[in-house]
């Protein structure tokens, strides 16, 4: 793994790998998902009137455990995981969450209070060495505005620093961790109402997505995890993220495995 990629991960906690698996492999993954959608929910790929039946909470159990997703862990991803976690790392939940969502908005906006900005804490026993990685693998075209996961680059470092300054901070999804309130940049991003005025909404988007902001020495920027089939985003385990509205005309197809360092 090249030094530039490792340096980028160290600085921002978010790295995009291109072509981890092939378009043909991604197509087979989508075929498996469409079959499960038809079987479990009556959703027909070529009949958009059926797409509204899709409920994101449905687990799509058949597709979720299908071995067609094995290519997600292609050579580029394995090399980066080896460099960051050492060899012998494992996956939690096999191929990870299956994130399939259909168009749900006419206009795209950067979520604020209306979104679910969160961090996947995992009850890790230590912050150093890095205990794991969050991965978002694109297996269908996800264009800008197409419901891509929004990743806050730099937020992993912010939360590690926050927890170091507040040693009693729980590291569990079941606890209310007050980073939203106590880090002003995060408060403005996650706890602000989305402006109704288009100009103000665009200014908000530019502030957080087009600009890199220095947060006490940490470069912060919201990254829209768009991409082509085979692209994979590798993230610090405490990266703050949320789903954005899907204002495109197609579903988004993502898988989100967690990679874990081998216990010593």
C-alpha positions in Angstrom: 0.0 0.0 0.0 1.5 3.3 -1.1 2.5 5.9 1.5 0.2 8.6 0.0 -2.9 6.5 0.7 -1.8 5.8 4.3 -1.0 9.4 4.9 -4.4 10.4 3.6 -6.1 7.9 5.9 -4.0 9.2 8.9 -5.1 12.8 8.2 -8.7 12.4 7.2 -9.8 8.9 8.2 -11.5 8.4 4.7 -9.9 6.8 1.7 -11.6 5.9 -1.6 -10.3 2.9 -3.5 -11.3 2.5 -7.1 -12.0 -0.8 -8.9 -11.7 -3.1 -5.9 -14.0 -5.5 -7.7 -15.2 -5.6 -11.3 -18.4 -4.2 -12.9 -19.3 -7.8 -13.8 -19.0 -8.9 -10.2 -21.1 -5.9 -9.1 -23.8 -6.8 -11.6 -24.0 -10.3 -10.2 -24.4 -8.8 -6.7 -27.3 -6.6 -7.9 -29.0 -9.6 -9.6 -29.0 -11.4 -6.3 -30.5 -8.3 -4.5 -33.2 -7.9 -7.1 -34.2 -11.5 -6.8 -34.5 -11.1 -3.0 -36.5 -7.9 -3.4 -38.9 -9.7 -5.7 -39.2 -12.7 -3.4 -39.5 -10.8 -0.1 -41.3 -7.6 -1.1 -42.7 -8.0 -4.6 -40.4 -5.3 -5.9 -39.9 -5.7 -9.7 -36.7 -4.2 -11.2 -38.4 -3.0 -14.4 -41.7 -1.8 -12.7 -41.0 1.4 -10.9 -44.5 1.4 -9.5 -43.4 -1.5 -7.2 -40.3 0.3 -5.9 -42.3 2.2 -3.2 -42.9 -1.2 -1.5 -39.3 -1.2 -0.5 -38.8 -0.6 3.3 -35.2 0.1 4.2 -35.5 -1.9 7.4 -36.2 -5.1 5.6 -33.0 -7.2 6.0 -33.0 -9.1 2.6 -31.6 -12.1 4.4 -31.1 -14.3 1.3 -29.1 -11.6 -0.5 -27.2 -10.5 2.7 -25.5 -13.9 3.2 -25.0 -14.8 -0.5 -21.3 -15.6 -1.3 -21.6 -13.4 -4.5 -20.4 -10.6 -2.3 -17.0 -12.2 -1.5 -15.2 -10.0 -4.1 -15.9 -6.9 -1.9 -12.7 -7.9 -0.2 -10.5 -7.4 -3.2 -6.7 -7.0 -3.3 -6.7 -3.2 -2.7 -8.9 -3.5 0.3 -7.0 -6.4 1.8 -3.7 -4.6 1.3 -4.9 -1.4 3.1 -6.5 -3.4 5.9 -3.3 -5.3 6.4 -1.4 -2.1 6.6 -3.8 -0.5 9.1 -4.9 -3.5 11.1 -2.1 -6.0 10.6 -2.7 -9.3 8.9 -5.3 -11.7 10.4 -8.1 -9.2 10.6 -11.7 -10.5 10.5 -15.1 -9.2 9.5 -18.0 -8.6 11.8 -21.3 -9.7 10.3 -19.7 -11.4 7.2 -20.3 -9.0 4.3 -21.8 -6.3 6.4 -25.1 -4.3 6.3 -26.8 -4.4 2.9 -27.9 -0.8 2.2 -30.4 -0.7 -0.6 -32.6 2.4 -0.9 -34.9 3.7 -3.6 -35.5 7.3 -4.7 -37.2 9.2 -1.9 -36.8 12.9 -2.6 -37.4 15.4 -5.4 -34.6 17.7 -4.2 -31.3 16.9 -2.6 -30.1 18.6 0.6 -27.4 18.2 3.1 -29.1 16.8 6.2 -28.9 18.5 9.5 -31.1 17.9 12.5 -33.4 15.9 10.1 -30.6 13.4 9.4 -29.2 10.6 11.5 -25.7 11.7 12.0 -24.1 9.0 14.0 -20.9 7.1 14.7 -20.7 3.3 14.9 -19.0 2.9 18.3 -18.3 -0.7 19.0 -17.3 -1.1 22.7 -13.7 -1.3 21.7 -11.3 -1.8 24.6 -8.6 0.6 23.3 -8.2 3.5 20.9 -4.6 2.6 19.9 -3.8 0.6 17.9 -6.7 1.2 15.5 -9.2 -1.5 16.4 -11.1 -1.7 13.1 -12.4 -0.1 9.9 -15.8 0.9 8.5 -16.2 0.1 4.9 -18.7 1.3 2.3 -18.6 -0.7 -0.9 -20.5 0.7 -4.0 -22.0 -2.1 -6.1 -24.3 0.0 -8.3 -23.9 3.5 -9.8 -24.3 6.0 -7.1 -24.3 9.5 -8.6 -24.2 12.8 -6.7 -27.6 13.3 -5.1 -28.3 9.6 -5.3 -28.6 8.7 -1.6 -24.9 8.2 -1.0 -23.7 7.9 2.6 -22.2 11.2 3.7 -18.9 10.7 5.5 -17.4 13.4 7.7 -13.7 13.2 7.0 -11.6 14.1 10.1 -14.4 13.2 12.5 -12.7 10.0 13.6 -9.7 12.1 14.9 -12.1 14.5 16.5 -13.9 11.8 18.5 -10.6 10.1 19.5 -9.4 13.4 20.8 -12.8 14.1 22.5 -12.7 10.7 24.2 -9.1 11.3 25.3 -10.2 14.6 26.9 -13.2 13.0 28.4 -12.0 9.5 29.6 -15.4 8.5 31.0 -17.0 8.8 27.6 -18.9 5.5 26.8 -17.9 3.9 23.5 -21.2 2.3 22.9 -24.1 2.9 20.4 -26.4 2.4 23.4 -25.1 5.5 25.2 -25.8 9.2 24.5 -22.4 10.6 23.7 -22.6 14.4 23.7 -20.1 15.2 20.9 -22.9 16.8 18.9 -23.2 19.6 21.5 -19.6 20.0 22.6 -17.7 20.3 19.3 -19.1 23.5 17.6 -18.4 22.3 14.1 -20.3 19.1 14.7 -23.1 20.9 16.4 -23.5 23.2 13.4 -23.6 20.3 11.0 -25.7 17.8 12.9 -28.1 19.8 15.1 -29.0 22.7 12.8 -32.3 22.9 11.0 -32.0 22.7 7.2 -32.7 26.2 5.7 -35.9 26.5 3.6 -34.3 29.2 1.5 -32.5 27.7 -1.5 -29.6 30.2 -1.2 -29.0 29.5 2.4 -29.2 25.8 1.8 -26.6 26.1 -0.9 -24.4 28.1 1.4 -24.6 25.4 4.0 -23.7 22.8 1.4 -20.7 24.8 0.3 -19.5 25.4 3.8 -19.4 21.7 4.8 -18.8 20.0 1.4 -16.8 22.3 -0.8 -14.6 23.7 2.0 -12.0 22.0 4.2 -12.4 23.5 7.7 -9.6 23.4 10.2 -11.1 22.1 13.5 -8.3 22.5 16.0 -5.7 21.3 13.5 -7.9 18.6 12.0 -9.1 19.1 8.4 -12.9 18.4 8.3 -15.1 18.0 5.2 -18.3 16.1 4.3 -17.7 13.6 1.5 -20.5 12.2 -0.5 -19.7 8.5 -1.0 -20.6 8.4 -4.7 -19.0 6.1 -7.1 -19.1 3.4 -9.8 -19.5 -0.3 -9.1 -16.3 -1.5 -7.5 -15.4 1.6 -5.6 -14.9 1.2 -1.9 -14.6 3.8 0.9 -12.5 2.8 3.8 -13.1 4.8 7.0 -11.8 5.3 10.5 -14.2 3.3 12.8 -15.5 6.4 14.5 -16.3 8.3 11.3 -19.5 10.3 11.7 -21.9 9.6 8.8 -25.5 9.7 7.7 -27.6 8.7 4.7 -28.5 11.5 2.3 -31.8 11.9 0.4 -31.9 9.9 -2.9 -33.0 12.5 -5.5 -31.9 10.4 -8.4 -34.0 8.0 -10.6 -32.3 4.8 -9.4 -31.7 2.8 -6.2 -28.4 3.1 -4.3 -26.6 -0.2 -3.7 -24.0 -0.3 -0.9 -22.6 -2.9 1.5 -21.0 -1.8 4.7 -18.8 -4.4 6.4 -16.7 -3.8 9.5 -13.2 -5.1 9.6 -11.7 -5.9 13.0 -8.2 -6.2 14.3 -7.3 -9.6 15.5 -7.4 -9.8 19.3 -3.9 -10.2 20.9 
